[in-house]
Amino acid sequence: MPPRATLDPVTAGGATVQLAVAADAAAQARLRAERRRALRKTVLRSLGNAGITIIVLLLLWQAVVSLTGISPYIAKGPLDVWEFLFTSPNAEANRAQLFPLVGQTLVDSSLGFVVGMIVAIVLAVAFSLSKAVEAGVMPLVLLLRTIPLVSIAPVIILMTGRGTTASVAVIGTIVVLFPALANVLFGLSRASRQSLDVVHVFGGGRLTALRKVNLPGALPSIFAAARVSVPGAVTGALLAEWLSTGAGIGGSILKFNAQAQFAQLWSSIALITLITLLLYNLVQIVENIVLTRMGMTPGAR
């Protein structure tokens, strides 16, 4: 009987390691492929939702204009706005009139959005670290929420100056602050108790737990706050332009109405609404990308 072949233990160990490495590489490749598929799916879903929203909005707009009996001189439909901006002989001049106004409103909206989100996140972290801070500051936040902004805007403008960047930032921040703060606080409070216990067992303090557990776990809520804050920031910018600066779309709407420039009025409203919808969905796409790359499943919407 021929001798049985034996396998060198070193060779066997090397083969086992190679098989383990190959299996690990295959698993990582499958994980990356699954994440790419999930990312494509969520991005396409976001774009589809945006397209459906725009179509429904255009249909409702046209229905209101056509069925309410408002004079065509006053009410302009989607086709009228399209003609005003792109196909009429004066379309280039019309765009040159409106696009800078839209750009200014976007700048003012970005200012209110950024400052409001930063203040909301800082306050949410401070409230999580100290109940005393929450007890002292939260009533002021609720007070700003309950008082109509139009009634306190003159005081804000008196303190910050009419037409200043500070007035735009403060008004935009007030509009953005409360919904963003509520969302971020909700996210910070949903941290896993087991994960927090692990941090404490290894000697981590409250700041470490906040940085390692609470903030990463609150990312979905932070993105939800950002999505909610986009239309709020645009509203705050329009209000600040109307009451303080007189610039942008907010400052021009009353002028268009007073001068019976209804095509400019409807076109400016349509542009700022469309851009707000696009920005909302852009934040949602960024949310899907970030959460997918972090291994989190974006919430179904």
SEDRENMI-163360 format. One line per field, with one value per residue: x, y, z of N, C-alpha, C in turn. Coordinates in nm, 3 decimals, always signed. Layout:
<atoms>
nx: [X:...]
ny: [Y:...]
nz: [Z:...]
cax: [X:...]
cay: [Y:...]
caz: [Z:...]
cx: [X:...]
cy: [Y:...]
cz: [Z:...]
</atoms>
This chain:
<atoms>
nx: [+0.086:+0.064:+0.239:+0.053:-0.005:+0.119:+0.038:+0.225:+0.228:+0.283:+0.234:-0.036:-0.141:-0.081:-0.242:-0.492:-0.501:-0.488:-0.731:-0.908:-0.848:-0.927:-1.201:-1.277:-1.221:-1.404:-1.643:-1.628:-1.636:-1.893:-2.040:-1.974:-2.089:-2.359:-2.404:-2.365:-2.578:-2.791:-2.749:-2.785:-3.053:-3.180:-3.110:-3.227:-3.491:-3.525:-3.494:-3.709:-3.924:-3.894:-3.948:-4.217:-4.337:-4.295:-4.442:-4.706:-4.737:-4.726:-4.955:-5.159:-5.125:-5.186:-5.451:-5.571:-5.539:-5.686:-5.947:-6.055:-6.146:-6.004:-5.879:-5.689:-5.503:-5.410:-5.362:-5.116:-5.018:-4.825:-4.731:-4.738:-4.541:-4.320:-4.307:-4.256:-4.001:-3.839:-3.920:-4.036:-3.988:-3.855:-3.729:-3.462:-3.399:-3.587:-3.499:-3.255:-3.346:-3.475:-3.312:-3.080:-3.216:-3.321:-3.080:-2.979:-3.169:-3.120:-2.863:-2.921:-3.092:-2.917:-2.748:-2.921:-2.990:-2.744:-2.648:-2.869:-2.879:-2.629:-2.654:-2.870:-2.763:-2.550:-2.693:-2.849:-2.652:-2.550:-2.779:-2.798:-2.576:-2.615:-2.874:-2.946:-2.876:-3.055:-3.300:-3.282:-3.254:-3.432:-3.703:-3.676:-3.631:-3.876:-4.037:-3.959:-4.056:-4.334:-4.419:-4.538:-4.328:-4.335:-4.421:-4.211:-4.009:-3.957:-3.818:-3.594:-3.477:-3.428:-3.228:-3.026:-2.994:-3.127:-3.146:-2.909:-2.667:-2.671:-2.934:-3.072:-2.955:-3.037:-3.321:-3.360:-3.242:-3.414:-3.645:-3.554:-3.459:-3.619:-3.762:-3.536:-3.382:-3.553:-3.555:-3.282:-3.238:-3.410:-3.279:-3.033:-3.123:-3.186:-2.983:-2.813:-2.848:-2.683:-2.451:-2.368:-2.313:-2.093:-1.899:-1.872:-1.780:-1.522:-1.401:-1.473:-1.601:-1.886:-1.862:-1.708:-1.885:-2.086:-1.955:-1.874:-2.099:-2.364:-2.373:-2.295:-2.508:-2.719:-2.721:-2.919:-3.139:-3.029:-2.994:-3.263:-3.348:-3.209:-3.335:-3.596:-3.535:-3.462:-3.687:-3.780:-3.564:-3.567:-3.816:-3.764:-3.564:-3.707:-3.887:-3.709:-3.598:-3.824:-3.897:-3.662:-3.418:-3.505:-3.415:-3.359:-3.597:-3.798:-3.800:-3.884:-4.132:-4.357:-4.316:-4.348:-4.618:-4.741:-4.681:-4.820:-4.690:-4.740:-4.650:-4.377:-4.409:-4.538:-4.348:-4.117:-4.203:-4.250:-3.989:-3.845:-3.985:-3.944:-3.663:-3.641:-3.765:-3.583:-3.349:-3.428:-3.456:-3.194:-3.057:-3.170:-3.067:-2.791:-2.804:-2.884:-2.656:-2.451:-2.547:-2.571:-2.303:-2.206:-2.314:-2.570:-2.922:-3.113:-3.409:-3.726:-3.924]
ny: [-0.119:+0.216:+0.493:+0.732:+1.064:+1.345:+1.667:+1.956:+2.128:+2.406:+2.479:+2.411:+2.591:+2.835:+2.811:+2.813:+3.073:+3.220:+3.144:+3.256:+3.527:+3.566:+3.508:+3.714:+3.937:+3.890:+3.917:+4.186:+4.301:+4.225:+4.369:+4.634:+4.642:+4.604:+4.837:+5.028:+4.964:+5.018:+5.291:+5.390:+5.324:+5.480:+5.741:+5.756:+5.723:+5.958:+6.151:+6.076:+6.129:+6.406:+6.482:+6.397:+6.562:+6.817:+6.796:+6.752:+6.996:+7.180:+7.101:+7.155:+7.430:+7.520:+7.434:+7.593:+7.849:+7.818:+7.737:+7.901:+8.140:+8.377:+8.681:+8.661:+8.860:+8.908:+8.655:+8.420:+8.132:+7.820:+7.793:+8.056:+8.169:+8.024:+8.118:+8.388:+8.378:+8.235:+8.210:+8.440:+8.751:+8.929:+8.769:+8.731:+8.975:+8.970:+8.752:+8.857:+9.049:+8.908:+8.691:+8.787:+8.878:+8.639:+8.510:+8.674:+8.624:+8.353:+8.368:+8.506:+8.317:+8.102:+8.206:+8.235:+7.964:+7.829:+7.961:+7.920:+7.635:+7.580:+7.711:+7.564:+7.302:+7.348:+7.439:+7.210:+7.023:+7.151:+7.143:+6.869:+6.818:+6.967:+7.003:+7.230:+7.440:+7.384:+7.425:+7.698:+7.819:+7.706:+7.806:+8.064:+8.003:+7.882:+8.101:+8.272:+8.117:+8.120:+8.387:+8.596:+8.649:+8.877:+9.069:+9.110:+9.175:+9.454:+9.529:+9.363:+9.463:+9.723:+9.678:+9.547:+9.691:+9.842:+9.678:+9.540:+9.270:+9.132:+9.157:+9.000:+8.751:+8.708:+8.706:+8.494:+8.289:+8.267:+8.166:+7.918:+7.793:+7.660:+7.420:+7.282:+7.251:+7.092:+6.852:+6.775:+6.746:+6.533:+6.333:+6.313:+6.213:+5.952:+5.772:+5.458:+5.275:+5.063:+5.112:+5.354:+5.263:+5.099:+5.290:+5.425:+5.216:+5.179:+5.401:+5.646:+5.980:+6.207:+6.382:+6.230:+6.017:+6.160:+6.243:+6.002:+5.837:+5.964:+6.186:+6.065:+5.878:+6.051:+6.151:+6.090:+6.239:+6.494:+6.542:+6.531:+6.760:+6.947:+6.918:+7.003:+7.263:+7.391:+7.498:+7.664:+7.841:+7.977:+8.103:+8.268:+8.430:+8.564:+8.706:+8.867:+9.018:+9.153:+9.304:+9.428:+9.455:+9.508:+9.394:+9.131:+8.863:+8.882:+9.156:+9.262:+9.165:+9.310:+9.546:+9.459:+9.388:+9.632:+9.779:+9.649:+9.443:+9.161:+8.932:+8.927:+8.898:+8.642:+8.482:+8.517:+8.406:+8.143:+8.065:+8.077:+7.893:+7.655:+7.631:+7.599:+7.347:+7.190:+7.225:+7.112:+6.842:+6.799:+6.808:+6.580:+6.383:+6.405:+6.327:+6.057:+5.954:+5.994:+5.850:+5.596:+5.536:+5.525:+5.299:+5.312:+5.278:+5.477:+5.644:+5.531:+5.712]
nz: [+0.000:-0.093:+0.059:+0.254:+0.148:+0.314:+0.450:+0.484:+0.791:+0.797:+0.533:+0.520:+0.709:+0.581:+0.353:+0.471:+0.577:+0.337:+0.223:+0.411:+0.382:+0.117:+0.140:+0.311:+0.149:-0.057:+0.085:+0.161:-0.092:-0.173:+0.018:-0.051:-0.306:-0.242:-0.096:-0.297:-0.466:-0.294:-0.259:-0.521:-0.551:-0.351:-0.430:-0.686:-0.607:-0.459:-0.662:-0.823:-0.647:-0.626:-0.891:-0.915:-0.723:-0.835:-1.074:-0.974:-0.838:-1.052:-1.194:-1.005:-0.981:-1.242:-1.248:-1.050:-1.164:-1.399:-1.323:-1.128:-1.228:-1.226:-1.357:-1.658:-1.686:-1.435:-1.309:-1.372:-1.546:-1.551:-1.821:-1.906:-1.743:-1.832:-2.096:-2.046:-1.934:-2.114:-2.390:-2.497:-2.682:-2.513:-2.330:-2.246:-2.125:-1.924:-1.771:-1.692:-1.522:-1.313:-1.225:-1.077:-0.847:-0.746:-0.692:-0.485:-0.286:-0.242:-0.133:+0.105:+0.219:+0.255:+0.448:+0.674:+0.702:+0.755:+0.990:+1.159:+1.175:+1.293:+1.541:+1.642:+1.665:+1.844:+2.072:+2.120:+2.190:+2.418:+2.581:+2.615:+2.769:+2.998:+3.216:+3.348:+3.178:+2.971:+3.105:+3.147:+2.894:+2.708:+2.753:+2.641:+2.372:+2.310:+2.350:+2.143:+1.939:+1.975:+1.963:+1.706:+1.428:+1.273:+1.448:+1.624:+1.458:+1.401:+1.637:+1.623:+1.387:+1.470:+1.659:+1.515:+1.284:+0.993:+0.684:+0.712:+0.712:+0.948:+1.041:+0.856:+0.913:+1.181:+1.167:+0.986:+1.136:+1.357:+1.237:+1.149:+1.377:+1.590:+1.484:+1.386:+1.620:+1.776:+1.626:+1.634:+1.909:+1.958:+1.813:+1.954:+2.195:+2.144:+2.165:+2.189:+2.484:+2.560:+2.409:+2.524:+2.782:+2.729:+2.656:+2.902:+3.065:+2.967:+3.064:+2.952:+2.947:+2.972:+2.754:+2.578:+2.529:+2.405:+2.174:+2.055:+2.046:+2.074:+1.885:+1.628:+1.612:+1.594:+1.341:+1.132:+1.233:+1.237:+0.964:+0.894:+1.027:+0.874:+0.626:+0.687:+0.753:+0.518:+0.352:+0.558:+0.592:+0.348:+0.368:+0.591:+0.478:+0.273:+0.434:+0.583:+0.375:+0.289:+0.517:+0.603:+0.429:+0.166:-0.064:-0.312:-0.386:-0.190:-0.127:-0.368:-0.440:-0.343:-0.486:-0.751:-0.740:-0.674:-0.901:-1.093:-1.228:-1.306:-1.436:-1.374:-1.097:-1.063:-1.189:-1.032:-0.789:-0.875:-0.949:-0.705:-0.555:-0.702:-0.679:-0.404:-0.368:-0.513:-0.361:-0.118:-0.195:-0.272:-0.028:+0.081:-0.090:-0.034:+0.234:+0.202:+0.073:+0.264:+0.490:+0.382:+0.321:+0.576:+0.665:+0.762:+0.737:+0.533:+0.637:+0.534:+0.313]
cax: [+0.000:+0.151:+0.229:-0.041:+0.062:+0.094:+0.046:+0.306:+0.145:+0.304:+0.161:-0.179:-0.175:-0.081:-0.360:-0.608:-0.496:-0.525:-0.876:-0.976:-0.831:-1.012:-1.340:-1.299:-1.226:-1.532:-1.749:-1.620:-1.683:-2.040:-2.092:-1.965:-2.188:-2.491:-2.416:-2.382:-2.715:-2.880:-2.730:-2.853:-3.197:-3.228:-3.095:-3.333:-3.618:-3.532:-3.519:-3.847:-4.013:-3.886:-4.020:-4.361:-4.379:-4.298:-4.554:-4.829:-4.743:-4.761:-5.095:-5.243:-5.110:-5.264:-5.593:-5.616:-5.546:-5.788:-6.080:-6.105:-6.202:-5.924:-5.843:-5.556:-5.410:-5.352:-5.315:-5.028:-4.996:-4.689:-4.692:-4.712:-4.410:-4.220:-4.293:-4.195:-3.859:-3.757:-3.959:-4.082:-3.878:-3.782:-3.697:-3.328:-3.407:-3.665:-3.411:-3.156:-3.411:-3.517:-3.210:-3.004:-3.301:-3.322:-2.948:-2.969:-3.252:-3.049:-2.754:-2.981:-3.142:-2.801:-2.701:-3.011:-2.983:-2.617:-2.645:-2.973:-2.840:-2.518:-2.708:-2.954:-2.677:-2.478:-2.788:-2.887:-2.540:-2.546:-2.891:-2.767:-2.471:-2.654:-3.017:-2.963:-2.875:-3.182:-3.407:-3.270:-3.257:-3.546:-3.817:-3.652:-3.654:-4.021:-4.094:-3.936:-4.142:-4.476:-4.448:-4.527:-4.202:-4.361:-4.440:-4.084:-3.910:-3.907:-3.718:-3.472:-3.417:-3.377:-3.106:-2.922:-2.979:-3.207:-3.071:-2.780:-2.657:-2.707:-3.080:-3.109:-2.912:-3.118:-3.457:-3.352:-3.211:-3.534:-3.736:-3.495:-3.405:-3.698:-3.776:-3.405:-3.344:-3.637:-3.509:-3.149:-3.256:-3.470:-3.175:-2.936:-3.184:-3.214:-2.860:-2.825:-2.801:-2.572:-2.330:-2.325:-2.253:-1.960:-1.809:-1.846:-1.699:-1.383:-1.350:-1.512:-1.692:-2.007:-1.822:-1.668:-2.007:-2.156:-1.881:-1.862:-2.226:-2.483:-2.371:-2.311:-2.642:-2.818:-2.708:-3.047:-3.220:-2.965:-3.031:-3.406:-3.354:-3.162:-3.440:-3.705:-3.487:-3.445:-3.797:-3.784:-3.462:-3.616:-3.922:-3.699:-3.496:-3.809:-3.938:-3.605:-3.588:-3.944:-3.903:-3.537:-3.321:-3.566:-3.345:-3.402:-3.736:-3.885:-3.812:-3.937:-4.269:-4.449:-4.297:-4.413:-4.763:-4.784:-4.664:-4.898:-4.600:-4.783:-4.565:-4.258:-4.449:-4.558:-4.223:-4.027:-4.254:-4.226:-3.847:-3.799:-4.047:-3.873:-3.530:-3.658:-3.788:-3.458:-3.256:-3.480:-3.421:-3.048:-3.021:-3.210:-2.970:-2.669:-2.834:-2.880:-2.517:-2.373:-2.594:-2.537:-2.160:-2.181:-2.380:-2.703:-3.028:-3.197:-3.548:-3.818:-4.012]
cay: [+0.000:+0.335:+0.580:+0.844:+1.195:+1.433:+1.811:+2.032:+2.217:+2.545:+2.500:+2.409:+2.718:+2.941:+2.797:+2.858:+3.220:+3.272:+3.127:+3.352:+3.660:+3.569:+3.516:+3.849:+4.028:+3.869:+3.974:+4.331:+4.338:+4.216:+4.480:+4.757:+4.634:+4.626:+4.980:+5.103:+4.943:+5.093:+5.433:+5.420:+5.315:+5.593:+5.862:+5.753:+5.747:+6.100:+6.224:+6.048:+6.205:+6.547:+6.498:+6.386:+6.683:+6.930:+6.775:+6.779:+7.139:+7.248:+7.071:+7.233:+7.571:+7.542:+7.417:+7.712:+7.960:+7.794:+7.707:+8.000:+8.255:+8.499:+8.743:+8.624:+8.972:+8.898:+8.519:+8.364:+7.990:+7.772:+7.824:+8.201:+8.193:+7.971:+8.212:+8.511:+8.358:+8.163:+8.212:+8.571:+8.833:+8.997:+8.669:+8.753:+9.089:+8.926:+8.671:+8.946:+9.121:+8.823:+8.599:+8.846:+8.881:+8.503:+8.485:+8.741:+8.551:+8.230:+8.405:+8.534:+8.190:+8.023:+8.265:+8.193:+7.819:+7.790:+8.011:+7.852:+7.497:+7.580:+7.745:+7.453:+7.191:+7.388:+7.438:+7.072:+6.962:+7.211:+7.090:+6.730:+6.817:+7.036:+7.030:+7.368:+7.522:+7.361:+7.491:+7.842:+7.870:+7.656:+7.899:+8.173:+7.948:+7.867:+8.236:+8.317:+8.037:+8.150:+8.525:+8.616:+8.713:+9.011:+9.163:+9.142:+9.214:+9.593:+9.535:+9.302:+9.556:+9.836:+9.636:+9.503:+9.788:+9.812:+9.646:+9.480:+9.124:+9.079:+9.146:+8.882:+8.632:+8.688:+8.666:+8.359:+8.195:+8.247:+8.079:+7.785:+7.740:+7.568:+7.285:+7.215:+7.215:+6.980:+6.732:+6.736:+6.696:+6.400:+6.240:+6.293:+6.139:+5.815:+5.693:+5.325:+5.268:+4.969:+5.179:+5.450:+5.187:+5.055:+5.405:+5.451:+5.106:+5.201:+5.523:+5.767:+6.070:+6.247:+6.438:+6.118:+5.947:+6.246:+6.246:+5.868:+5.765:+6.046:+6.262:+5.978:+5.821:+6.156:+6.200:+6.095:+6.350:+6.618:+6.560:+6.565:+6.901:+7.026:+6.918:+7.089:+7.400:+7.454:+7.592:+7.766:+7.942:+8.060:+8.189:+8.371:+8.525:+8.648:+8.797:+8.966:+9.110:+9.236:+9.395:+9.494:+9.495:+9.553:+9.331:+8.995:+8.839:+8.934:+9.300:+9.302:+9.117:+9.422:+9.640:+9.401:+9.394:+9.772:+9.828:+9.561:+9.357:+9.031:+8.827:+8.923:+8.849:+8.498:+8.417:+8.516:+8.307:+8.010:+8.034:+8.052:+7.767:+7.545:+7.618:+7.543:+7.203:+7.127:+7.224:+7.012:+6.709:+6.788:+6.769:+6.440:+6.298:+6.405:+6.242:+5.916:+5.917:+5.988:+5.741:+5.468:+5.512:+5.494:+5.173:+5.336:+5.270:+5.596:+5.615:+5.528:+5.828]
caz: [+0.000:-0.102:+0.177:+0.239:+0.139:+0.429:+0.418:+0.578:+0.872:+0.756:+0.408:+0.552:+0.774:+0.480:+0.269:+0.550:+0.582:+0.206:+0.207:+0.497:+0.320:-0.001:+0.184:+0.363:+0.035:-0.126:+0.168:+0.148:-0.226:-0.171:+0.098:-0.131:-0.413:-0.182:-0.063:-0.422:-0.512:-0.205:-0.286:-0.647:-0.529:-0.274:-0.511:-0.788:-0.540:-0.428:-0.786:-0.863:-0.559:-0.664:-1.017:-0.890:-0.651:-0.928:-1.166:-0.900:-0.812:-1.177:-1.225:-0.913:-1.018:-1.363:-1.215:-0.978:-1.259:-1.501:-1.272:-1.032:-1.298:-1.209:-1.485:-1.709:-1.669:-1.301:-1.281:-1.475:-1.529:-1.581:-1.959:-1.912:-1.681:-1.925:-2.207:-1.996:-1.902:-2.211:-2.531:-2.544:-2.736:-2.404:-2.229:-2.191:-2.034:-1.807:-1.687:-1.633:-1.413:-1.202:-1.173:-0.965:-0.728:-0.694:-0.635:-0.356:-0.190:-0.208:-0.041:+0.236:+0.273:+0.300:+0.574:+0.781:+0.717:+0.820:+1.128:+1.236:+1.202:+1.389:+1.673:+1.688:+1.707:+1.966:+2.183:+2.149:+2.263:+2.551:+2.658:+2.650:+2.871:+3.120:+3.231:+3.394:+3.057:+2.902:+3.180:+3.137:+2.757:+2.631:+2.753:+2.546:+2.239:+2.295:+2.340:+2.005:+1.852:+1.991:+1.925:+1.560:+1.394:+1.219:+1.557:+1.689:+1.357:+1.419:+1.745:+1.569:+1.291:+1.547:+1.727:+1.421:+1.176:+0.874:+0.564:+0.743:+0.706:+1.080:+1.051:+0.776:+0.985:+1.301:+1.129:+0.932:+1.244:+1.439:+1.164:+1.135:+1.502:+1.673:+1.427:+1.380:+1.757:+1.819:+1.558:+1.682:+2.046:+1.949:+1.770:+2.061:+2.304:+2.104:+2.167:+2.248:+2.622:+2.566:+2.360:+2.625:+2.892:+2.686:+2.669:+3.044:+3.119:+2.928:+3.124:+2.881:+3.016:+2.899:+2.626:+2.492:+2.487:+2.310:+2.047:+1.998:+2.036:+2.053:+1.760:+1.510:+1.608:+1.566:+1.204:+1.060:+1.283:+1.193:+0.824:+0.893:+1.064:+0.760:+0.523:+0.733:+0.763:+0.387:+0.324:+0.662:+0.565:+0.237:+0.423:+0.671:+0.389:+0.211:+0.536:+0.613:+0.261:+0.287:+0.631:+0.638:+0.327:+0.041:-0.176:-0.343:-0.422:-0.085:-0.138:-0.498:-0.462:-0.324:-0.597:-0.869:-0.720:-0.680:-1.038:-1.181:-1.307:-1.256:-1.493:-1.288:-0.966:-1.068:-1.228:-0.917:-0.694:-0.933:-0.943:-0.568:-0.512:-0.768:-0.621:-0.269:-0.385:-0.555:-0.247:-0.024:-0.244:-0.269:+0.109:+0.099:-0.161:+0.047:+0.350:+0.161:+0.043:+0.388:+0.575:+0.318:+0.337:+0.717:+0.700:+0.820:+0.637:+0.534:+0.667:+0.420:+0.303]
cx: [+0.089:+0.134:+0.133:+0.035:+0.023:+0.115:+0.125:+0.217:+0.160:+0.227:+0.011:-0.223:-0.179:-0.203:-0.485:-0.615:-0.539:-0.675:-0.954:-0.968:-0.922:-1.159:-1.373:-1.308:-1.357:-1.647:-1.749:-1.669:-1.836:-2.102:-2.088:-2.069:-2.329:-2.510:-2.434:-2.525:-2.814:-2.871:-2.802:-3.005:-3.251:-3.218:-3.204:-3.469:-3.634:-3.562:-3.662:-3.947:-4.014:-3.963:-4.171:-4.413:-4.392:-4.417:-4.688:-4.846:-4.784:-4.907:-5.191:-5.240:-5.197:-5.414:-5.648:-5.633:-5.663:-5.929:-6.136:-6.162:-6.127:-5.883:-5.703:-5.454:-5.338:-5.288:-5.234:-5.003:-4.854:-4.643:-4.664:-4.575:-4.299:-4.198:-4.222:-4.044:-3.776:-3.796:-4.005:-3.963:-3.793:-3.736:-3.561:-3.327:-3.485:-3.580:-3.307:-3.215:-3.434:-3.404:-3.123:-3.086:-3.306:-3.189:-2.930:-3.050:-3.186:-2.933:-2.811:-3.035:-3.028:-2.749:-2.790:-3.004:-2.858:-2.615:-2.748:-2.936:-2.727:-2.569:-2.791:-2.868:-2.602:-2.572:-2.828:-2.777:-2.533:-2.659:-2.864:-2.665:-2.518:-2.804:-3.042:-2.966:-3.007:-3.297:-3.402:-3.292:-3.382:-3.668:-3.800:-3.675:-3.803:-4.089:-4.078:-4.025:-4.287:-4.512:-4.437:-4.403:-4.223:-4.372:-4.309:-3.977:-3.865:-3.803:-3.586:-3.401:-3.360:-3.243:-2.993:-2.899:-3.059:-3.115:-2.937:-2.785:-2.698:-2.858:-3.130:-3.074:-3.001:-3.258:-3.457:-3.326:-3.334:-3.631:-3.685:-3.479:-3.492:-3.718:-3.644:-3.362:-3.424:-3.589:-3.376:-3.158:-3.315:-3.365:-3.074:-2.992:-3.205:-3.088:-2.882:-2.767:-2.684:-2.442:-2.278:-2.259:-2.113:-1.860:-1.774:-1.760:-1.552:-1.330:-1.386:-1.613:-1.811:-1.971:-1.781:-1.790:-2.084:-2.089:-1.882:-1.996:-2.341:-2.484:-2.377:-2.450:-2.749:-2.811:-2.839:-3.136:-3.161:-2.998:-3.180:-3.425:-3.311:-3.269:-3.555:-3.663:-3.472:-3.562:-3.810:-3.684:-3.504:-3.725:-3.862:-3.628:-3.596:-3.864:-3.836:-3.590:-3.707:-3.939:-3.778:-3.458:-3.384:-3.502:-3.408:-3.548:-3.831:-3.904:-3.877:-4.082:-4.370:-4.438:-4.366:-4.565:-4.813:-4.777:-4.737:-4.809:-4.625:-4.701:-4.437:-4.291:-4.462:-4.428:-4.126:-4.072:-4.228:-4.079:-3.803:-3.861:-3.974:-3.736:-3.538:-3.681:-3.660:-3.358:-3.299:-3.437:-3.270:-2.999:-3.057:-3.114:-2.838:-2.687:-2.824:-2.738:-2.439:-2.416:-2.563:-2.390:-2.124:-2.249:-2.514:-2.805:-3.110:-3.341:-3.635:-3.910:-4.105]
cy: [+0.123:+0.424:+0.697:+0.976:+1.280:+1.578:+1.881:+2.127:+2.364:+2.576:+2.504:+2.540:+2.832:+2.934:+2.845:+3.010:+3.280:+3.258:+3.229:+3.493:+3.672:+3.581:+3.656:+3.950:+4.015:+3.930:+4.126:+4.378:+4.331:+4.331:+4.611:+4.758:+4.659:+4.773:+5.064:+5.087:+5.020:+5.242:+5.473:+5.421:+5.437:+5.724:+5.868:+5.778:+5.894:+6.183:+6.201:+6.124:+6.353:+6.572:+6.492:+6.512:+6.801:+6.916:+6.805:+6.928:+7.216:+7.224:+7.150:+7.381:+7.602:+7.528:+7.540:+7.830:+7.943:+7.788:+7.812:+8.124:+8.385:+8.552:+8.699:+8.736:+8.964:+8.761:+8.466:+8.216:+7.949:+7.805:+7.972:+8.234:+8.141:+8.066:+8.340:+8.495:+8.306:+8.183:+8.347:+8.651:+8.900:+8.900:+8.693:+8.868:+9.052:+8.841:+8.758:+9.027:+9.033:+8.739:+8.660:+8.853:+8.743:+8.469:+8.550:+8.670:+8.420:+8.258:+8.430:+8.407:+8.104:+8.074:+8.221:+8.045:+7.778:+7.834:+7.940:+7.710:+7.491:+7.609:+7.630:+7.337:+7.226:+7.386:+7.296:+7.001:+7.018:+7.159:+6.946:+6.722:+6.875:+7.061:+7.173:+7.464:+7.507:+7.433:+7.642:+7.896:+7.827:+7.746:+8.017:+8.126:+7.932:+8.002:+8.291:+8.242:+8.082:+8.293:+8.538:+8.698:+8.854:+9.113:+9.200:+9.184:+9.359:+9.606:+9.476:+9.399:+9.677:+9.801:+9.604:+9.601:+9.747:+9.786:+9.580:+9.328:+9.062:+9.063:+9.025:+8.755:+8.604:+8.641:+8.525:+8.255:+8.166:+8.152:+7.935:+7.716:+7.631:+7.431:+7.210:+7.168:+7.095:+6.849:+6.683:+6.683:+6.556:+6.297:+6.211:+6.207:+5.992:+5.728:+5.561:+5.324:+5.173:+5.034:+5.281:+5.378:+5.139:+5.170:+5.431:+5.342:+5.127:+5.337:+5.651:+5.848:+6.106:+6.306:+6.329:+6.042:+6.029:+6.243:+6.110:+5.802:+5.857:+6.116:+6.173:+5.918:+5.922:+6.206:+6.198:+6.211:+6.484:+6.646:+6.593:+6.712:+6.990:+7.032:+7.010:+7.236:+7.468:+7.545:+7.699:+7.877:+8.034:+8.154:+8.301:+8.475:+8.618:+8.750:+8.905:+9.066:+9.204:+9.343:+9.479:+9.545:+9.553:+9.492:+9.195:+8.986:+8.898:+9.084:+9.347:+9.260:+9.230:+9.523:+9.588:+9.412:+9.538:+9.828:+9.742:+9.480:+9.212:+8.916:+8.814:+8.864:+8.696:+8.424:+8.410:+8.415:+8.166:+7.971:+7.998:+7.924:+7.647:+7.524:+7.560:+7.392:+7.131:+7.119:+7.122:+6.872:+6.690:+6.748:+6.623:+6.345:+6.290:+6.318:+6.094:+5.869:+5.898:+5.869:+5.605:+5.436:+5.478:+5.365:+5.190:+5.329:+5.397:+5.559:+5.620:+5.647:+5.808]
cz: [+0.000:+0.020:+0.151:+0.241:+0.259:+0.387:+0.527:+0.658:+0.833:+0.630:+0.434:+0.617:+0.675:+0.391:+0.342:+0.557:+0.449:+0.182:+0.289:+0.437:+0.198:+0.037:+0.237:+0.250:-0.041:-0.047:+0.160:+0.012:-0.234:-0.094:+0.020:-0.242:-0.359:-0.147:-0.188:-0.474:-0.426:-0.231:-0.415:-0.627:-0.456:-0.352:-0.618:-0.726:-0.504:-0.552:-0.835:-0.778:-0.595:-0.793:-0.997:-0.820:-0.746:-1.024:-1.097:-0.875:-0.937:-1.214:-1.135:-0.947:-1.140:-1.335:-1.144:-1.074:-1.355:-1.445:-1.177:-1.098:-1.277:-1.345:-1.530:-1.698:-1.535:-1.278:-1.399:-1.443:-1.562:-1.722:-1.976:-1.854:-1.772:-2.042:-2.163:-1.979:-2.018:-2.358:-2.582:-2.599:-2.628:-2.296:-2.165:-2.091:-1.908:-1.713:-1.619:-1.519:-1.291:-1.143:-1.064:-0.836:-0.662:-0.629:-0.499:-0.249:-0.149:-0.112:+0.099:+0.300:+0.327:+0.433:+0.691:+0.808:+0.795:+0.966:+1.213:+1.271:+1.304:+1.529:+1.729:+1.739:+1.836:+2.087:+2.221:+2.228:+2.406:+2.639:+2.702:+2.763:+3.003:+3.121:+3.278:+3.275:+2.982:+2.972:+3.166:+2.997:+2.682:+2.638:+2.657:+2.403:+2.212:+2.281:+2.199:+1.907:+1.858:+1.949:+1.773:+1.525:+1.341:+1.331:+1.627:+1.588:+1.371:+1.528:+1.697:+1.474:+1.363:+1.612:+1.629:+1.307:+1.053:+0.755:+0.589:+0.728:+0.839:+1.094:+0.974:+0.853:+1.105:+1.265:+1.072:+1.039:+1.329:+1.369:+1.163:+1.271:+1.565:+1.609:+1.418:+1.519:+1.805:+1.756:+1.613:+1.825:+2.046:+1.909:+1.880:+2.174:+2.271:+2.100:+2.239:+2.389:+2.636:+2.518:+2.460:+2.743:+2.856:+2.699:+2.814:+3.107:+3.087:+2.973:+3.053:+2.959:+2.928:+2.763:+2.528:+2.440:+2.384:+2.173:+1.978:+1.968:+1.996:+1.918:+1.636:+1.500:+1.574:+1.422:+1.126:+1.103:+1.242:+1.047:+0.811:+0.929:+0.948:+0.651:+0.561:+0.729:+0.627:+0.353:+0.431:+0.639:+0.450:+0.285:+0.507:+0.586:+0.322:+0.310:+0.570:+0.499:+0.255:+0.396:+0.650:+0.518:+0.201:-0.082:-0.205:-0.381:-0.318:-0.092:-0.266:-0.519:-0.448:-0.437:-0.724:-0.858:-0.734:-0.822:-1.141:-1.275:-1.264:-1.316:-1.411:-1.152:-0.967:-1.102:-1.111:-0.812:-0.745:-0.921:-0.801:-0.513:-0.572:-0.706:-0.480:-0.275:-0.423:-0.439:-0.142:-0.067:-0.252:-0.131:+0.134:+0.029:-0.085:+0.171:+0.314:+0.135:+0.173:+0.473:+0.515:+0.335:+0.483:+0.760:+0.765:+0.706:+0.643:+0.558:+0.544:+0.427:+0.187]
</atoms>
